[in-house]
């Protein structure tokens, strides 16, 4: 029989178990999780365990031999230097004569993480959105290569014009060739936009839909079982209370076990634990719903949809960029939704338009926040206002406005040109607004325009018909 052994380096172990503690018989902390070490007010490695924590459950002192005998118990350690609590199980490691405390930060509300300095990403949970962002990064690299090819073609055109200009006898032919080459370049740019849009929508739709599907099945199973587990728990606790009422004086062995497991704490903590799990599954189901709504990027058929659902799913995906972070303040989103009918459209493509416009607004605020380095604070809190309304019985309008730095009049006329961008090199490809224009105007027979004033903000107004004419669309 072949046995396989896997030994993780300490740094890997600290990352895989971000809150664990290993201490020896002298209570000296030999190893600690990466996140726990970061958020602790004082260094933990090499110090005594009882200098930083006390055991609030079970009711025992911080003693190696006593802890070793209670390895089956659930321990709750409370920090002596703050409000942090760690919950987990103590395991004795015979080879090293040490105790391994496999634990996690014990909170019942996500808002409790902020005062401690912990984020959700610090827990050992894989984030599927990273795959989504990785795909966007690959796309940007491909678009940069395409733009470089276009630049090379433009340079070749300039060289060709210079050579033909030296030959007077073929000047007329040279001008005709130059005009033809320019037309070819414009057609090439338009073709590139269409190819990028098709590939991006297909790839993003398949990836996001796949991730949402894989998450949805297990979370529905967990969510449904939590409901039954809560009911069963309430029934068992009620039965236990009846036993305590009718048999208030149990035998010595049962009384000893009640004290050993700290029955009052278990009854109270079990209800809180199930409630916390229910809140977590509700949040994951909400995220999955938004991912599934946004994943309709590759749908080829026109269908009647709720425009507000597409906007909400886009905002959910961009939530991480909208919330406050240490390097920049949060961005407020104000929704002024009117009463809209179901709109016939390509829902995934309209979602892409919403994503492009809202992302551009966030990018503008991010660039504005760079002024902090020059000690120039933002003049007013960032705000994105999204308004929907009925124009008439046949048309609806969507307004997406921000109070950011605005766009100068000289640049507004070129906003929808392919590969035109005001962002620094490496920050944008100049295709977002061009693709948005193509989706709204060519695919939906609508209009999109920009109204902006430097220093005051920018507003994009999209108007599309409620019903699409049955026509061939390229």
C-alpha positions as MATLAB code, in Angstrom:
seq = 'XXXXXXXXXXXXXXXXXXXXXXXXXXXXXXXXXXXXXXXXXXXXXXXXXXXXXXXXXXXXXXXXXXXXXXXXXXXXXXXXXXXXXXXXXXXXXXXXXXXXXXXXXXXXXXXXXXXXXXXXXXXXXXXXXXXXXXXXXXXXXXXXXXXXXXXXXXXXXXXXXXXXXXXXXXXXXXXXXXXXXXXXXXXXXXXXXXXXXXXXXXXXXXXXXXXXXXXXXXXXXXXXXXXXXXXXXXXXXXXXXXXXXXXXXXXXXXXXXXXXXXXXXXXXXXXXXXXXXXXXXXXXXXXXXXXXXXXXXXXXXXXXXXXXXXXXXXXXXXXXXXXXXXXXXXXXXXXXXXXXXXXXXXXXXXXXXXXXXXXXXXXXXXXXXXXXXXXXXXXXXXXXXXXXXXXXXXXXXXXXXXXXXXXXXXXXXXXXXXXXXXXXXXXXXXXXXXXXXXXXXXXXXXXXXXXXXXXXXXXXXXXXXXXXXXXXXX';
ca = [
       0.000    0.000    0.000;
       1.429    3.369   -0.998;
       1.009    6.289    1.395;
       1.199    9.885    0.272;
       2.293   12.703    2.539;
       1.922   16.434    1.962;
       3.821   18.958    4.053;
       2.901   22.622    3.636;
       5.529   25.352    4.210;
       4.663   27.603    7.202;
       3.859   30.580    4.969;
       1.392   28.509    2.942;
      -0.181   27.142    6.104;
      -0.578   30.687    7.473;
      -2.404   31.699    4.294;
      -4.588   28.573    4.079;
      -5.740   28.958    7.728;
      -5.730   32.764    8.224;
      -6.801   32.713   11.915;
      -5.127   29.582   13.411;
      -2.761   29.483   16.448;
      -0.165   26.839   17.400;
       1.338   26.934   20.944;
       3.553   24.582   22.947;
       3.416   23.278   26.506;
       4.951   26.545   27.774;
       2.063   28.458   26.115;
       4.529   30.006   23.679;
       2.875   30.849   20.347;
       4.875   29.009   17.666;
       2.759   29.778   14.579;
      -0.160   32.060   13.748;
      -2.469   32.695   10.789;
      -1.577   35.486    8.377;
      -4.743   37.592    8.900;
      -4.788   37.110   12.694;
      -1.156   38.278   12.904;
      -2.036   41.354   10.842;
      -5.039   42.525   12.863;
      -3.569   41.813   16.316;
      -2.559   45.016   18.168;
       0.648   43.335   19.387;
       2.950   40.704   17.828;
       1.793   37.173   18.634;
       4.721   34.979   17.545;
       7.005   34.105   20.422;
       4.712   35.557   23.105;
       2.586   33.756   25.707;
      -0.972   32.806   24.759;
      -2.435   34.077   28.043;
      -0.873   37.513   27.380;
      -3.343   38.035   24.530;
      -6.380   35.806   25.128;
      -8.598   34.337   27.821;
     -10.884   31.314   27.388;
     -14.495   32.422   27.732;
     -15.825   28.970   26.833;
     -15.516   26.406   28.311;
     -14.907   27.843   31.761;
     -11.303   26.665   32.173;
      -7.977   28.462   32.647;
      -5.365   28.832   29.913;
      -3.536   25.614   30.847;
      -1.915   23.207   28.363;
      -2.858   19.956   30.185;
      -6.448   21.024   30.841;
      -6.929   22.153   27.244;
      -5.450   18.871   25.974;
      -8.103   16.895   27.872;
     -10.928   19.022   26.411;
      -9.972   18.584   22.750;
     -13.567   17.674   21.791;
     -14.959   20.964   23.114;
     -15.646   24.078   21.097;
     -13.439   26.867   22.442;
     -14.210   30.579   22.418;
     -11.144   32.793   22.966;
     -11.624   36.479   23.738;
      -8.872   39.012   23.026;
      -7.577   40.947   26.039;
      -6.715   43.860   23.744;
      -9.990   44.404   21.885;
     -13.410   43.006   21.037;
     -12.137   40.213   18.799;
     -13.334   36.634   19.495;
     -12.018   33.397   17.985;
     -14.103   30.212   17.827;
     -12.806   26.765   17.007;
     -11.434   23.414   18.222;
      -8.161   22.616   20.018;
      -6.213   19.621   18.653;
      -3.181   18.068   20.317;
      -0.270   17.327   17.945;
       1.694   14.496   19.532;
       4.759   14.745   17.234;
       5.442   18.355   18.276;
       3.890   18.255   21.775;
       1.846   21.276   20.763;
      -1.800   22.296   20.478;
      -3.256   23.464   17.153;
      -6.210   25.847   17.525;
      -8.103   25.712   14.195;
     -10.398   28.691   14.487;
     -12.165   31.518   12.727;
     -13.199   35.030   13.622;
     -16.540   34.799   15.475;
     -19.001   37.501   14.355;
     -22.756   37.398   13.731;
     -22.929   40.454   11.475;
     -20.737   41.438    8.508;
     -20.640   45.043    9.795;
     -18.716   43.803   12.848;
     -15.671   43.108   10.632;
     -14.861   46.760    9.897;
     -13.837   47.844   13.453;
     -11.531   44.812   13.669;
      -9.889   45.575   10.319;
     -10.982   42.413    8.505;
     -12.603   42.096    5.082;
     -14.614   39.205    3.633;
     -11.738   38.380    1.320;
      -9.550   37.599    4.367;
     -11.579   34.452    5.048;
     -10.543   31.245    3.266;
     -13.249   31.430    0.591;
     -12.609   31.468   -3.177;
     -14.131   34.488   -4.960;
     -15.551   33.486   -8.431;
     -15.637   37.127   -9.547;
     -11.824   36.953   -9.805;
     -12.299   34.671  -12.850;
     -14.646   37.257  -14.334;
     -12.093   40.056  -13.817;
      -9.321   37.877  -15.217;
     -11.310   37.455  -18.439;
     -11.691   41.228  -18.722;
      -7.934   41.614  -18.261;
      -7.273   39.136  -21.062;
      -9.746   41.003  -23.243;
      -7.994   44.353  -22.600;
      -4.660   42.823  -23.590;
      -6.145   41.535  -26.840;
      -7.677   44.925  -27.600;
      -4.352   46.647  -26.955;
      -2.718   44.345  -29.500;
      -5.466   45.165  -32.024;
      -4.955   48.885  -31.451;
      -1.212   48.491  -32.000;
      -1.914   46.767  -35.315;
      -4.145   49.667  -36.364;
      -1.406   52.148  -35.417;
       1.080   50.225  -37.557;
      -1.333   50.303  -40.503;
      -1.743   54.060  -40.090;
       2.037   54.485  -40.118;
       2.261   52.412  -43.285;
      -0.357   54.670  -44.877;
       1.669   57.781  -43.997;
       4.815   56.247  -45.485;
       2.951   55.270  -48.649;
       1.605   58.800  -49.066;
       5.130   60.249  -48.659;
       6.568   57.986  -51.380;
       3.741   58.655  -53.830;
       4.037   62.402  -53.241;
       7.591   62.307  -54.659;
       6.344   61.008  -57.969;
       4.422   63.757  -59.695;
       3.372   61.613  -62.669;
       1.361   59.244  -60.424;
       0.090   61.839  -57.906;
      -3.541   61.295  -58.876;
      -3.212   57.517  -58.469;
      -1.535   58.000  -55.096;
      -4.419   60.124  -53.784;
      -6.953   57.534  -54.951;
      -4.994   54.769  -53.250;
      -4.736   56.773  -50.059;
      -8.489   57.358  -50.017;
      -9.118   53.684  -50.598;
      -6.734   52.758  -47.766;
      -8.478   55.158  -45.391;
     -11.808   53.588  -46.229;
     -10.279   50.151  -45.610;
      -9.006   51.304  -42.226;
     -12.440   52.586  -41.250;
     -14.002   49.305  -42.294;
     -11.310   47.427  -40.401;
     -12.014   49.441  -37.250;
     -15.739   48.796  -37.565;
     -15.075   45.088  -38.100;
     -12.774   44.990  -35.068;
     -15.467   46.570  -32.907;
     -18.026   43.990  -34.045;
     -15.651   41.069  -33.493;
     -14.600   42.284  -30.058;
     -18.213   42.836  -29.043;
     -19.326   39.388  -30.229;
     -16.419   37.520  -28.643;
     -16.628   39.473  -25.390;
     -20.362   38.975  -25.009;
     -20.165   35.272  -25.803;
     -17.220   34.673  -23.472;
     -18.554   36.729  -20.598;
     -22.037   35.258  -20.912;
     -20.764   31.681  -20.801;
     -18.354   32.324  -17.920;
     -20.778   34.232  -15.699;
     -23.669   31.868  -16.427;
     -21.475   28.876  -15.627;
     -20.245   30.359  -12.362;
     -23.774   31.351  -11.329;
     -25.097   27.866  -12.137;
     -22.361   26.096  -10.173;
     -22.973   28.316   -7.143;
     -26.773   28.221   -7.362;
     -27.261   24.458   -7.002;
     -25.300   23.909   -3.766;
     -26.481   27.154   -2.168;
     -30.138   26.254   -2.795;
     -29.485   22.877   -1.177;
     -27.856   24.531    1.835;
     -30.514   27.254    2.074;
     -33.360   24.717    1.989;
     -31.740   22.511    4.616;
     -31.098   25.473    6.922;
     -34.856   26.126    7.015;
     -35.547   22.537    8.117;
     -32.560   22.521   10.478;
     -33.929   25.653   12.170;
     -37.346   24.054   12.608;
     -35.857   20.822   13.969;
     -33.618   22.776   16.322;
     -36.555   24.758   17.705;
     -38.484   21.514   18.261;
     -35.544   19.865   20.023;
     -34.928   22.931   22.205;
     -38.628   23.030   23.108;
     -38.510   19.353   24.033;
     -35.400   20.000   26.124;
     -37.167   22.828   27.953;
     -40.099   20.470   28.729;
     -37.653   17.948   30.176;
     -36.085   20.637   32.349;
     -39.517   21.796   33.539;
     -40.763   18.319   34.494;
     -37.410   16.911   35.625;
     -35.635   19.906   37.181;
     -33.194   17.719   39.129;
     -31.421   15.326   36.734;
     -29.130   12.536   37.819;
     -25.510   13.382   38.647;
     -24.125   12.075   35.325;
     -26.527   14.187   33.239;
     -25.883   17.290   35.403;
     -22.141   16.831   34.915;
     -22.543   16.574   31.142;
     -24.745   19.714   31.111;
     -21.999   21.648   32.865;
     -19.298   20.139   30.630;
     -20.957   21.204   27.376;
     -22.231   24.520   28.804;
     -25.815   23.783   27.745;
     -27.137   27.342   28.150;
     -24.444   28.698   25.849;
     -25.063   25.950   23.262;
     -28.826   26.660   23.149;
     -28.276   30.403   22.711;
     -25.354   30.065   20.298;
     -27.059   27.446   18.108;
     -29.988   29.759   17.310;
     -27.598   32.627   16.471;
     -25.470   30.331   14.332;
     -28.423   29.158   12.211;
     -29.670   32.739   11.836;
     -26.215   33.875   10.680;
     -26.056   31.015    8.151;
     -29.511   31.960    6.815;
     -28.394   35.590    6.298;
     -25.281   34.362    4.461;
     -27.205   32.088    2.097;
     -29.737   34.849    1.360;
     -26.871   37.159    0.392;
     -25.275   34.539   -1.875;
     -28.622   33.810   -3.567;
     -29.051   37.544   -4.257;
     -25.598   37.707   -5.849;
     -26.293   34.596   -7.943;
     -29.565   36.110   -9.154;
     -27.709   39.234  -10.314;
     -25.016   37.159  -12.028;
     -27.623   35.095  -13.866;
     -29.431   38.245  -14.977;
     -26.215   39.836  -16.210;
     -25.030   36.616  -17.898;
     -27.608   36.982  -20.684;
     -24.841   38.634  -22.724;
     -24.928   36.077  -25.517;
     -28.701   35.921  -26.023;
     -29.450   36.437  -29.672;
     -33.226   36.776  -29.504;
     -35.243   39.921  -28.823;
     -37.474   39.542  -25.774;
     -39.533   41.725  -23.456;
     -37.552   42.429  -20.260;
     -37.585   44.589  -17.150;
     -34.957   47.283  -17.746;
     -34.659   47.910  -13.999;
     -33.601   44.301  -13.425;
     -30.681   44.725  -15.829;
     -29.583   47.966  -14.132;
     -29.779   46.375  -10.671;
     -27.742   43.338  -11.750;
     -25.071   45.633  -13.212;
     -24.902   47.646   -9.971;
     -24.576   44.428   -7.983;
     -21.556   43.354  -10.054;
     -19.975   46.822   -9.665;
     -20.761   46.972   -5.920;
     -17.122   46.439   -4.950;
     -16.022   49.484   -6.980;
     -18.812   51.665   -5.587;
     -18.277   51.033   -1.875;
     -15.875   53.069    0.262;
     -12.236   51.903    0.503;
      -9.189   53.239    2.355;
      -7.749   54.859   -0.787;
     -10.960   56.583   -1.923;
     -14.440   57.389   -0.571;
     -17.559   55.542   -1.638;
     -19.820   56.555   -4.524;
     -23.528   57.035   -3.819;
     -26.000   55.604   -6.334;
     -29.377   57.332   -6.546;
     -32.067   55.383   -8.437;
     -35.077   57.324   -9.723;
     -36.956   54.580  -11.538;
     -40.180   55.369  -13.303;
     -42.931   52.915  -14.153;
     -41.746   51.252  -17.371;
     -43.421   48.622  -19.537;
     -41.549   45.506  -20.582;
     -39.138   46.574  -23.329;
     -38.315   44.416  -26.348;
     -34.529   44.329  -26.635;
     -31.359   42.260  -26.508;
     -31.092   42.280  -22.694;
     -27.484   41.131  -22.412;
     -26.286   43.795  -24.843;
     -28.140   46.551  -22.963;
     -26.539   45.274  -19.743;
     -23.167   45.774  -21.448;
     -24.125   49.394  -22.239;
     -25.064   50.007  -18.583;
     -21.779   48.393  -17.497;
     -19.719   50.610  -19.832;
     -21.412   53.883  -18.816;
     -21.385   53.237  -15.046;
     -17.783   51.952  -15.160;
     -16.694   55.114  -16.998;
     -18.330   57.251  -14.296;
     -16.500   55.273  -11.579;
     -13.204   55.647  -13.503;
     -13.735   59.423  -13.621;
     -14.127   59.533   -9.841;
     -11.032   57.329   -9.414;
      -8.973   59.723  -11.539;
     -10.358   62.615   -9.533;
      -9.285   60.888   -6.314;
      -5.694   60.874   -7.597;
      -5.696   64.589   -6.713;
      -5.440   63.496   -3.083;
      -1.763   62.941   -3.712;
      -1.556   66.677   -4.370;
      -3.629   67.296   -1.222;
      -6.583   68.527   -3.278;
      -9.704   66.972   -1.715;
     -12.766   66.040   -3.786;
     -15.072   69.055   -3.896;
     -18.228   67.020   -3.215;
     -19.167   63.397   -2.519;
     -19.303   61.217   -5.622;
     -22.806   60.442   -6.855;
     -24.225   58.496   -9.807;
     -27.894   59.153  -10.547;
     -29.845   56.667  -12.702;
     -33.273   57.779  -13.906;
     -35.771   55.929  -16.110;
     -38.919   57.385  -17.626;
     -41.481   56.922  -20.358;
     -40.988   59.357  -23.245;
     -44.266   58.426  -24.934;
     -46.289   55.304  -25.633;
     -43.573   53.956  -27.945;
     -40.283   55.076  -26.353;
     -38.511   54.966  -22.972;
     -35.399   56.822  -21.748;
     -32.565   55.949  -19.362;
     -30.440   58.764  -17.883;
     -27.080   57.898  -16.256;
     -25.498   61.013  -14.726;
     -22.564   61.718  -12.403;
     -21.210   64.783  -10.632;
     -17.607   64.029  -11.596;
     -15.040   66.181  -13.447;
     -17.028   66.313  -16.699;
     -15.870   66.211  -20.345;
     -14.769   69.208  -22.379;
     -16.825   70.293  -25.408;
     -13.858   69.591  -27.727;
     -13.826   65.895  -26.770;
     -17.560   65.233  -26.697;
     -17.842   65.053  -30.488;
     -15.349   62.132  -30.571;
     -16.628   60.083  -27.636;
     -18.242   57.393  -29.785;
     -15.317   57.024  -32.248;
     -13.605   53.589  -32.163;
     -10.345   53.520  -30.165;
     -10.767   57.110  -28.927;
     -10.112   57.399  -25.189;
      -9.216   60.130  -22.705;
      -7.763   57.624  -20.236;
      -4.006   57.102  -19.699;
      -2.181   54.406  -21.650;
      -3.107   50.975  -20.326;
      -6.298   52.210  -18.638;
      -8.700   52.030  -21.581;
      -9.078   50.841  -25.171;
     -11.546   53.380  -26.524;
     -14.076   50.705  -27.488;
     -16.592   50.915  -24.623;
     -18.593   53.903  -25.861;
     -18.204   52.883  -29.502;
     -19.706   49.460  -28.733;
     -22.431   51.112  -26.632;
     -23.323   53.401  -29.537;
     -23.494   50.435  -31.912;
     -25.728   48.449  -29.524;
     -28.171   51.298  -28.904;
     -28.326   52.799  -32.416;
     -27.751   49.878  -34.794;
     -29.065   46.954  -32.754;
     -32.037   48.680  -31.107;
     -32.837   51.601  -33.411;
     -32.432   54.056  -30.515;
     -30.312   57.085  -29.706;
     -27.524   57.814  -27.225;
     -26.077   61.240  -26.516;
     -23.815   62.920  -23.989;
     -24.417   66.163  -22.101;
     -21.426   67.276  -20.054;
     -19.944   70.402  -18.482;
     -16.343   70.490  -17.246;
     -16.201   70.544  -13.472;
     -19.908   69.776  -13.025;
     -20.524   66.268  -14.305;
     -21.616   64.125  -17.235;
     -24.963   62.678  -18.291;
     -25.670   60.033  -20.919;
     -29.236   59.807  -22.239;
     -30.351   56.567  -23.903;
     -33.684   56.397  -25.720;
     -34.949   53.144  -27.230;
     -38.309   52.005  -28.630;
     -40.539   49.812  -26.482;
     -41.054   47.386  -29.372;
     -38.456   46.370  -31.947;
     -39.399   46.284  -35.577;
     -38.978   42.892  -37.206;
     -35.993   43.777  -39.345;
     -32.658   42.282  -40.339;
     -29.866   43.614  -38.135;
     -26.234   43.240  -39.168;
];
